[in-house]
Amino acid sequence: MHKRRKTLALAAAGTSALMALTACTGGGSGEEAEKEVTWVINSLPAAWGAISSAGGSVYVIQMLSGVIPHTGQYQPDATYEYNMDVLAEEPQLVNDDPDEGPFEFSFTLAEDAVWSDGTPMTGDDLRVTMMMSASPDEGYCTTCDSRGTTGADMVEEVTVDGKTATFTLKEDLANPEWKGMFDAHSVAGGFYPAHLAEEQGFDVEDPDQLGEYYTWLHDTRPEWSGGPYQIVDGDLENQVVKEPNSEWFGETQPALDRIIMPFNTDEGTFVPAFQNGEIDGANPAQYSEDVITQIREMESATLTVSEGNIWEHIDVNVENEWLSDVELRRAIFTAINRDEIASRNFEAGYPDYELKNNHIFGSDSEYYEDHLSETSQGDGDVEAATGILEDAGYELDGDTLMLDGEQVGPFRLRSTDTVIRNNSVQLIQAQLAEIGVETTLEMTDDLGNMLGEQDYDIVQFGWSGSPYFASNAEQFWHSESGSNFGGFSNEEVDGYAEAAGTASSLDEAAEHSNAAVEAIVPQAYVLPIVAEPNYFFASDRLSNVEDNLQSSYRATYNIGEWDIAE
């Protein structure tokens, strides 16, 4: 399905005066690079691998762009393309007829596909990546904490024959999005090398040792690559530096000598650095009207602002002693005014914003159903919220909400430290004060660990989506999901989530997904705000660089094709 998007594209004509920057190579030579690009990632990545809960952020994915090989991805126009550099042929659906046996499909990697150390890529790389993506209950890996286990948990058997891996699903299960198991949108962002496990002394057939390898991949800066670039320097606190992978086997060879990716959480520095030629562009995960306004006036720059796939939402930690009460959660969500938050943040620069009334489908999807408009959640209705609390036995003592003589809360309200989220949580703090709920604001620059460690009471963050949806309910809300950060558990929601991920068709998966949304709304666990507008800016000295709102990789989705303009 082709998704139609509202897009504001602005390009300023002119010849760039920005010059190539000087930086040290991985070996510290200090020589000037002929073709060098500096591309900002606007928050800290929490890990060197993308499978885990902590590593499952757009910042990790983009840091690893051009390093992790994948089997395909959605393009900016929402068409899907297989990666025929990596694949020998398009993935094959061996059997989808339950009368003929279990659901089965295969991937065959290209004959010349090799890792950066020259080791051939094989079906075993796919098998081991699948094993690390599964839940511990599957028995492959004792300590792997995959953020999305649906696809891997369906697998009954994997047969590897050289470059080919064939996946047979468990009886009566199907996967409507099977082609995406190892693509750019998968839980791993692609697939990982299996042969390095043995080199590091880990036996992948031993669940404990596979867990140790998984930890090693997430803790260790990769010296390996399966893409056009490899990381030659850097850490998780400052930046990474990429240079061409000399063993890259793809048809298009990397044109740049070096790509530097600094981690910069201070969006106030973006424009001065861009004007001074210190950075060449960025695709921030958060909207900034100030940055957009300034870059819009600049020559030799391209700027786009579009409705993105990242949707902002408010979650609660239901394992907090107070927030375990669904009536309190409903009152909190009723007191929050979504339109005030959205209009304050976006109306001046992007007046076409829409409130998000379905946790999985956008309003332009054929599967969209409005699950929130008929409720009071997100309306900012203080009177209705107060009524919910009174009916549940809460009472106000002055401006403080009490239950049985004890103050309710206060609650730690957290988000990453951006202008948009700062505005949002301050508004939420004021809105909740209207019903006597006290909150303390705490910002973080490490979203992955904050969520993974459940270090919050109420939190605002964003989910990055893609055209895939069948496993979303499982990832967001299943009681055993590593991405269900707030500890929510509901058998009805679990059932719908499992049914969506194992449906025989996308239509059936959508039906179960909407049922999961319908069931989650009265539980007041997640309150969607808006599909946040995303912006992208780049110097006109670059060529072949564009935003991709279908992918967590964003503009780095085609990093192997980046170049300096003639």
C-alpha positions as CSV (number, residue, x, y, z in Angstrom):
1,M,0.0,0.0,0.0
2,H,1.3,3.4,-1.0
3,K,1.0,5.9,1.9
4,R,0.1,9.4,1.0
5,R,1.9,12.0,3.1
6,K,1.5,15.7,3.7
7,T,4.9,17.2,2.8
8,L,6.4,20.7,2.8
9,A,9.6,20.7,0.8
10,L,11.8,23.7,0.7
11,A,15.1,23.9,-1.3
12,A,17.2,27.0,-1.6
13,A,19.1,27.5,-4.8
14,G,22.7,28.5,-4.9
15,T,26.3,27.3,-4.9
16,S,27.5,26.0,-1.6
17,A,30.6,27.7,-0.1
18,L,31.0,24.9,2.5
19,M,34.4,23.2,2.3
20,A,35.3,19.7,3.3
21,L,36.2,19.4,6.9
22,T,39.4,18.1,8.4
23,A,39.3,15.3,10.9
24,C,41.4,12.4,12.1
25,T,41.1,9.0,10.5
26,G,40.7,6.0,12.6
27,G,44.4,5.7,12.7
28,G,44.8,9.3,13.7
29,S,46.7,10.5,10.6
30,G,45.1,14.0,10.7
31,E,45.2,14.2,6.9
32,E,42.5,16.2,5.1
33,A,39.8,14.0,3.6
34,E,38.9,14.7,0.0
35,K,35.3,13.7,0.6
36,E,34.0,13.9,4.1
37,V,30.5,14.4,5.5
38,T,29.5,15.2,9.1
39,W,26.0,14.0,9.9
40,V,24.4,14.7,13.3
41,I,22.6,12.1,15.3
42,N,20.5,14.0,17.8
43,S,20.7,11.8,20.9
44,L,23.0,9.2,22.4
45,P,22.8,5.6,21.2
46,A,22.6,3.2,24.2
47,A,24.3,0.2,22.6
48,W,26.3,-1.1,19.7
49,G,23.5,-3.5,18.7
50,A,19.9,-2.8,17.8
51,I,18.2,-6.0,18.9
52,S,17.9,-5.2,22.6
53,S,15.4,-3.0,24.4
54,A,18.2,-0.5,25.2
55,G,19.6,-0.7,21.6
56,G,16.2,-0.4,19.9
57,S,16.3,3.3,19.1
58,V,16.6,5.3,15.9
59,Y,19.9,6.6,17.2
60,V,21.4,3.2,17.3
61,I,20.0,2.2,13.9
62,Q,21.3,5.4,12.3
63,M,24.7,5.0,13.9
64,L,24.9,1.5,12.4
65,S,23.7,2.6,8.9
66,G,26.0,1.2,6.2
67,V,27.4,-1.4,8.6
68,I,24.6,-3.9,9.2
69,P,23.5,-5.7,6.0
70,H,19.8,-6.1,5.3
71,T,17.6,-7.9,2.7
72,G,15.5,-4.9,1.7
73,Q,13.6,-1.8,2.8
74,Y,10.8,0.6,2.0
75,Q,11.8,3.6,-0.1
76,P,10.8,7.2,0.5
77,D,7.8,6.8,-1.9
78,A,6.6,3.7,0.2
79,T,7.6,1.2,-2.5
80,Y,9.5,-1.8,-1.3
81,E,12.9,-2.8,-2.8
82,Y,14.9,-6.0,-2.1
83,N,18.6,-5.5,-1.5
84,M,20.0,-7.4,-4.5
85,D,23.5,-6.6,-3.5
86,V,23.0,-8.9,-0.5
87,L,20.5,-11.3,-2.0
88,A,21.1,-13.8,-4.8
89,E,17.3,-13.8,-5.6
90,E,14.2,-12.4,-4.1
91,P,13.1,-14.3,-0.9
92,Q,11.0,-17.3,-1.7
93,L,7.7,-18.2,-0.1
94,V,8.0,-22.0,-0.2
95,N,4.6,-22.8,1.3
96,D,1.7,-20.7,2.6
97,D,-1.0,-23.4,2.1
98,P,-1.9,-25.0,5.5
99,D,-3.2,-28.1,3.6
100,E,0.3,-28.6,2.2
101,G,2.2,-28.3,5.4
102,P,3.6,-25.6,7.6
103,F,4.3,-22.0,6.5
104,E,7.8,-21.9,5.0
105,F,10.1,-19.4,3.4
106,S,13.7,-19.0,2.4
107,F,16.4,-16.4,1.9
108,T,19.5,-17.0,-0.3
109,L,22.4,-14.6,0.0
110,A,24.5,-13.5,-2.9
111,E,27.5,-15.6,-3.8
112,D,30.0,-12.7,-3.4
113,A,28.4,-11.4,-0.2
114,V,31.2,-11.3,2.5
115,W,31.9,-9.7,5.8
116,S,34.6,-7.0,6.1
117,D,37.1,-9.7,7.2
118,G,36.5,-11.6,4.0
119,T,34.4,-14.3,5.6
120,P,31.4,-15.3,3.3
121,M,28.0,-14.4,4.5
122,T,25.9,-17.6,4.9
123,G,22.5,-18.8,6.0
124,D,23.9,-19.3,9.4
125,D,24.2,-15.5,9.9
126,L,20.4,-15.4,9.4
127,R,19.8,-18.3,11.6
128,V,21.8,-16.9,14.5
129,T,20.3,-13.5,14.2
130,M,16.8,-15.1,14.4
131,M,17.9,-17.0,17.5
132,M,19.1,-13.8,19.2
133,S,15.8,-12.1,18.2
134,A,13.6,-14.7,19.9
135,S,12.4,-14.7,23.5
136,P,14.3,-16.7,26.1
137,D,11.3,-19.2,26.3
138,E,12.3,-20.5,22.8
139,G,15.4,-21.9,24.3
140,Y,18.0,-20.5,21.9
141,C,19.4,-17.8,24.2
142,T,19.2,-17.5,27.9
143,T,19.7,-13.8,28.4
144,C,18.8,-12.2,25.0
145,D,16.3,-9.4,25.6
146,S,15.0,-8.8,22.1
147,R,12.6,-5.8,21.8
148,G,10.5,-7.6,19.2
149,T,10.2,-11.4,19.3
150,T,7.0,-12.2,17.3
151,G,8.6,-13.3,14.0
152,A,11.4,-15.3,15.6
153,D,9.2,-17.0,18.1
154,M,7.0,-18.5,15.3
155,V,9.9,-20.5,13.9
156,E,9.9,-24.2,14.5
157,E,13.0,-25.1,12.4
158,V,15.8,-23.5,10.4
159,T,17.6,-25.4,7.7
160,V,20.9,-23.9,6.4
161,D,22.4,-25.0,3.2
162,G,25.4,-22.7,2.4
163,K,24.0,-19.4,1.4
164,T,20.4,-20.4,1.9
165,A,18.4,-20.4,5.1
166,T,14.9,-21.9,5.1
167,F,12.5,-21.1,7.9
168,T,9.6,-23.4,8.8
169,L,7.0,-22.0,11.2
170,K,5.2,-23.8,14.0
171,E,2.1,-25.7,13.2
172,D,-0.9,-23.5,12.3
173,L,1.1,-20.3,12.4
174,A,1.7,-17.8,9.5
175,N,3.6,-14.6,9.2
176,P,2.0,-12.0,6.9
177,E,5.2,-9.9,6.9
178,W,7.7,-12.8,6.6
179,K,9.7,-11.0,3.9
180,G,10.8,-8.4,6.5
181,M,12.5,-10.8,8.9
182,F,16.0,-9.5,8.1
183,D,15.3,-6.2,6.3
184,A,16.1,-2.7,7.4
185,H,12.9,-2.5,9.4
186,S,13.4,-5.7,11.4
187,V,14.2,-5.9,15.1
188,A,17.9,-6.2,14.2
189,G,17.9,-3.6,11.4
190,G,19.3,-6.4,9.2
191,F,21.4,-9.4,10.3
192,Y,24.6,-10.0,12.3
193,P,27.7,-12.2,11.7
194,A,27.6,-15.7,13.2
195,H,31.3,-16.5,12.6
196,L,32.5,-13.9,15.1
197,A,30.9,-15.9,18.0
198,E,33.4,-18.7,17.5
199,E,36.3,-16.3,17.1
200,Q,35.3,-14.8,20.5
201,G,35.0,-18.2,22.1
202,F,31.2,-18.5,22.2
203,D,29.3,-21.6,21.1
204,V,26.0,-20.3,19.6
205,E,24.3,-23.7,20.1
206,D,24.7,-23.2,23.9
207,P,21.9,-20.8,25.1
208,D,24.2,-19.3,27.8
209,Q,27.0,-18.7,25.4
210,L,24.8,-17.3,22.7
211,G,23.6,-14.8,25.4
212,E,27.2,-13.9,26.0
213,Y,27.7,-13.3,22.3
214,Y,24.6,-11.2,22.2
215,T,25.9,-9.1,25.1
216,W,29.3,-8.8,23.3
217,L,27.6,-7.5,20.2
218,H,25.8,-4.9,22.1
219,D,28.7,-3.8,24.3
220,T,31.5,-3.9,21.7
221,R,32.1,-1.3,19.0
222,P,31.9,-3.3,15.8
223,E,35.2,-3.7,13.9
224,W,33.1,-5.8,11.5
225,S,30.8,-4.7,8.7
226,G,28.6,-6.2,6.1
227,G,27.8,-2.9,4.3
228,P,29.5,-0.2,2.3
229,Y,31.0,1.5,5.4
230,Q,32.6,0.4,8.6
231,I,33.1,2.1,11.9
232,V,36.8,2.9,12.5
233,D,36.6,5.1,15.6
234,G,34.3,6.4,18.2
235,D,32.3,5.6,21.3
236,L,28.7,5.8,22.6
237,E,29.3,9.2,24.3
238,N,30.6,11.4,21.5
239,Q,30.6,10.2,17.9
240,V,31.4,7.5,15.4
241,V,33.6,7.7,12.4
242,K,33.0,5.6,9.3
243,E,35.2,4.8,6.3
244,P,34.6,2.6,3.3
245,N,34.6,-1.2,3.8
246,S,37.3,-2.4,1.5
247,E,35.5,-5.8,1.2
248,W,32.2,-4.2,0.1
249,F,30.7,-6.3,-2.7
250,G,27.9,-4.1,-3.8
251,E,27.4,-2.7,-7.2
252,T,27.7,0.9,-6.0
253,Q,31.0,1.6,-4.2
254,P,31.0,4.2,-1.4
255,A,32.0,7.6,-2.8
256,L,32.9,9.3,0.5
257,D,36.3,8.9,2.3
258,R,34.8,9.5,5.7
259,I,31.5,10.0,7.5
260,I,31.5,11.5,11.0
261,M,28.4,11.1,13.1
262,P,28.5,13.3,16.2
263,F,25.9,12.7,18.9
264,N,24.5,16.1,19.6
265,T,21.5,16.5,21.9
266,D,21.7,20.4,21.9
267,E,19.5,21.4,18.9
268,G,20.3,25.0,19.6
269,T,23.8,24.4,18.1
270,F,22.5,22.9,14.9
271,V,22.1,26.1,12.9
272,P,25.4,27.8,13.9
273,A,27.3,24.6,13.2
274,F,25.5,24.2,9.8
275,Q,26.2,27.9,8.9
276,N,29.9,27.4,9.8
277,G,30.3,24.2,7.8
278,E,30.9,22.2,10.8
279,I,28.0,19.8,10.0
280,D,26.4,18.9,6.7
281,G,23.0,18.0,7.9
282,A,20.7,15.9,10.1
283,N,17.4,14.2,10.3
284,P,16.5,14.8,13.9
285,A,13.9,12.5,15.6
286,Q,12.2,15.6,17.2
287,Y,10.6,18.6,15.6
288,S,12.2,22.1,16.2
289,E,10.4,25.1,14.9
290,D,13.3,27.3,15.7
291,V,15.8,25.3,13.7
292,I,13.3,24.9,10.8
293,T,12.6,28.7,10.7
294,Q,16.3,29.6,10.6
295,I,17.4,27.0,8.0
296,R,14.4,27.9,5.8
297,E,16.0,31.3,5.3
298,M,19.4,29.9,4.4
299,E,20.9,29.5,0.9
300,S,22.6,26.4,-0.2
301,A,20.4,24.2,1.9
302,T,17.6,21.7,1.4
303,L,14.9,21.4,4.1
304,T,11.9,19.2,4.2
305,V,9.2,19.1,6.8
306,S,6.8,16.1,6.7
307,E,4.3,14.2,8.8
308,G,6.5,11.4,10.1
309,N,6.3,7.8,11.3
310,I,7.4,8.8,14.8
311,W,4.4,9.2,17.0
312,E,4.7,10.8,20.4
313,H,2.9,9.3,23.3
314,I,2.6,9.3,27.1
315,D,3.1,6.0,28.9
316,V,2.7,5.1,32.6
317,N,4.6,2.7,34.7
318,V,1.8,0.5,36.0
319,E,4.2,-1.1,38.5
320,N,4.1,2.1,40.4
321,E,2.0,1.5,43.5
322,W,-0.4,4.4,42.7
323,L,-0.4,4.0,38.9
324,S,-1.5,0.4,39.2
325,D,-5.0,1.8,39.7
326,V,-6.7,2.0,36.3
327,E,-9.1,4.7,37.5
328,L,-6.2,7.0,38.4
329,R,-4.6,6.4,35.0
330,R,-7.9,7.2,33.3
331,A,-8.2,10.4,35.2
332,I,-4.7,11.4,34.3
333,F,-5.2,10.7,30.6
334,T,-8.5,12.6,30.7
335,A,-6.8,15.7,32.3
336,I,-4.1,15.7,29.7
337,N,-4.9,18.1,26.8
338,R,-3.4,16.6,23.6
339,D,-4.5,19.5,21.4
340,E,-2.9,22.1,23.7
341,I,0.4,20.1,23.5
342,A,0.3,19.7,19.7
343,S,-0.8,23.2,18.9
344,R,1.8,24.8,21.2
345,N,4.6,22.7,19.6
346,F,3.6,22.5,15.9
347,E,0.9,24.8,14.8
348,A,3.1,27.8,13.9
349,G,5.4,25.7,11.7
350,Y,3.2,22.8,10.7
351,P,-0.5,23.7,11.0
352,D,-1.6,20.5,9.3
353,Y,-0.8,18.4,12.3
354,E,-3.3,15.7,13.3
355,L,-4.0,14.2,16.7
356,K,-3.3,10.5,16.6
357,N,-6.4,8.5,17.4
358,N,-5.1,5.0,16.6
359,H,-2.0,3.6,18.2
360,I,-1.0,1.5,15.2
361,F,-2.5,3.0,12.0
362,G,-2.3,6.5,10.7
363,S,-5.4,8.3,9.4
364,D,-4.3,7.7,5.8
365,S,-4.2,3.9,6.3
366,E,-6.9,1.7,4.8
367,Y,-7.0,0.0,8.2
368,Y,-7.5,3.2,10.3
369,E,-10.2,3.2,12.9
370,D,-10.6,6.1,15.4
371,H,-10.4,4.6,18.9
372,L,-10.0,7.8,20.9
373,S,-12.4,10.6,19.7
374,E,-15.4,9.0,21.4
375,T,-13.5,8.8,24.8
376,S,-12.5,11.6,27.1
377,Q,-8.8,10.6,27.0
378,G,-6.6,13.5,25.9
379,D,-9.4,16.0,26.0
380,G,-8.1,18.0,28.9
381,D,-11.5,17.7,30.6
382,V,-10.7,18.5,34.2
383,E,-14.3,18.1,35.3
384,A,-14.6,14.6,33.9
385,A,-11.2,13.6,35.3
386,T,-12.3,14.9,38.8
387,G,-15.5,12.9,38.5
388,I,-13.5,9.7,37.8
389,L,-11.3,10.3,40.8
390,E,-14.2,11.1,43.1
391,D,-16.1,7.9,42.0
392,A,-12.9,5.9,42.8
393,G,-12.6,7.3,46.3
394,Y,-10.0,10.0,45.8
395,E,-10.4,13.5,47.2
396,L,-8.7,16.9,47.1
397,D,-7.1,18.4,50.1
398,G,-6.6,21.9,48.8
399,D,-4.6,21.4,45.6
400,T,-3.3,17.9,46.5
401,L,-4.9,14.7,45.5
402,M,-5.4,12.3,48.4
403,L,-6.5,8.7,48.9
404,D,-7.2,7.4,52.5
405,G,-5.4,10.4,54.0
406,E,-2.2,9.9,51.9
407,Q,-0.9,12.1,49.1
408,V,-1.1,10.4,45.6
409,G,2.4,10.6,44.1
410,P,4.3,12.8,43.4
411,F,5.2,11.2,40.1
412,R,8.5,11.4,38.1
413,L,7.5,12.8,34.6
414,R,10.4,12.1,32.2
415,S,11.4,12.6,28.6
416,T,14.5,13.4,26.6
417,D,15.8,16.9,26.8
418,T,14.5,18.5,23.6
419,V,12.5,21.7,23.1
420,I,9.4,19.9,22.0
421,R,9.4,17.4,24.9
422,N,10.3,20.1,27.4
423,N,7.3,22.1,26.3
424,S,5.2,18.9,26.4
425,V,6.0,17.8,29.9
426,Q,5.7,21.3,31.3
427,L,2.2,21.5,29.8
428,I,1.4,18.0,31.2
429,Q,2.7,19.0,34.6
430,A,0.4,22.0,34.6
431,Q,-2.6,20.0,33.3
432,L,-2.2,17.3,36.0
433,A,-1.9,19.9,38.7
434,E,-5.5,20.9,37.8
435,I,-6.6,17.5,39.3
436,G,-4.2,17.6,42.2
437,V,-1.6,15.3,40.7
438,E,2.0,16.5,41.5
439,T,4.8,15.7,39.1
440,T,8.5,16.4,39.1
441,L,10.2,16.8,35.8
442,E,13.4,14.8,35.0
443,M,15.0,14.9,31.6
444,T,17.4,12.2,30.3
445,D,19.9,12.0,27.4
446,D,19.8,8.2,27.5
447,L,16.3,7.2,26.5
448,G,17.1,3.5,25.9
449,N,18.4,2.8,29.3
450,M,15.8,5.0,31.1
451,L,13.1,2.9,29.4
452,G,14.8,-0.4,29.8
453,E,15.4,0.1,33.5
454,Q,11.8,1.4,34.0
455,D,13.3,4.5,35.5
456,Y,10.1,6.6,35.4
457,D,6.6,6.9,36.6
458,I,5.1,8.8,33.6
459,V,7.1,9.2,30.4
460,Q,6.8,10.8,27.0
461,F,8.7,9.4,24.1
462,G,8.2,8.4,20.4
463,W,7.8,5.1,18.6
464,S,9.4,5.0,15.2
465,G,7.1,3.2,12.7
466,S,7.4,1.7,9.3
467,P,4.8,0.4,6.8
468,Y,4.9,-2.9,8.8
469,F,2.4,-3.3,11.5
470,A,1.5,-6.9,12.2
471,S,3.9,-7.3,15.2
472,N,3.4,-3.7,16.6
473,A,0.8,-4.7,19.2
474,E,3.0,-7.5,20.4
475,Q,6.1,-5.2,20.7
476,F,4.2,-2.4,22.4
477,W,2.0,-4.2,24.9
478,H,2.5,-8.0,25.1
479,S,3.1,-8.9,28.7
480,E,6.4,-10.7,27.7
481,S,7.7,-8.0,25.3
482,G,11.0,-6.4,26.1
483,S,9.6,-3.1,24.8
484,N,6.6,-3.2,27.1
485,F,8.5,-0.9,29.4
486,G,5.8,0.0,31.8
487,G,5.0,-3.6,32.8
488,F,1.4,-3.7,31.5
489,S,-0.1,-7.2,31.4
490,N,-3.6,-8.1,30.0
491,E,-4.6,-11.5,28.7
492,E,-7.1,-10.0,26.2
493,V,-4.5,-7.7,24.7
494,D,-1.9,-10.5,24.6
495,G,-4.3,-12.6,22.7
496,Y,-5.0,-10.0,20.0
497,A,-1.3,-9.1,19.8
498,E,-0.4,-12.7,19.2
499,A,-3.2,-13.2,16.6
500,A,-2.1,-10.1,14.7
501,G,1.5,-11.2,14.4
502,T,0.6,-14.7,13.3
503,A,-2.3,-13.9,10.9
504,S,-2.5,-15.4,7.5
505,S,-3.1,-12.1,5.8
506,L,-2.5,-8.4,6.3
507,D,-6.3,-7.8,6.5
508,E,-6.6,-10.3,9.3
509,A,-3.6,-8.9,11.0
510,A,-5.2,-5.4,10.8
511,E,-8.4,-6.7,12.3
512,H,-6.6,-8.1,15.3
513,S,-4.4,-5.0,15.6
514,N,-7.5,-2.8,15.9
515,A,-9.0,-5.1,18.4
516,A,-5.8,-4.8,20.5
517,V,-6.1,-1.0,20.3
518,E,-9.7,-1.1,21.3
519,A,-8.8,-3.2,24.3
520,I,-5.8,-1.1,25.4
521,V,-7.6,2.3,25.4
522,P,-9.8,1.7,28.5
523,Q,-6.7,0.5,30.3
524,A,-5.2,4.0,30.0
525,Y,-1.7,2.6,29.5
526,V,-0.6,4.6,26.4
527,L,-2.0,8.0,25.3
528,P,-1.0,8.9,21.7
529,I,-0.5,12.6,21.0
530,V,0.4,13.2,17.4
531,A,2.4,11.8,14.5
532,E,5.2,14.3,14.9
533,P,6.3,16.3,11.9
534,N,9.9,15.3,11.0
535,Y,12.4,17.6,9.5
536,F,15.5,17.0,7.5
537,F,18.2,19.4,6.3
538,A,21.3,19.0,4.3
539,S,23.9,21.1,2.6
540,D,23.6,21.4,-1.2
541,R,27.3,20.3,-1.3
542,L,25.9,16.8,-0.9
543,S,24.2,14.6,-3.5
544,N,22.0,11.5,-3.3
545,V,20.9,12.5,0.2
546,E,17.2,12.6,1.0
547,D,14.9,11.8,3.9
548,N,13.1,8.5,4.2
549,L,10.1,8.7,6.5
550,Q,9.3,5.0,5.9
551,S,12.4,3.9,7.8
552,S,14.1,4.4,11.2
553,Y,17.3,4.8,9.2
554,R,15.8,8.1,7.8
555,A,18.2,9.9,5.5
556,T,20.9,7.3,6.2
557,Y,18.8,4.6,4.5
558,N,21.0,4.9,1.3
559,I,24.2,6.0,3.0
560,G,26.2,3.9,0.5
561,E,25.1,6.2,-2.3
562,W,26.0,9.5,-0.6
563,D,28.4,11.7,-2.5
564,I,29.7,15.3,-2.8
565,A,27.9,17.3,-5.5
566,E,29.8,18.1,-8.7
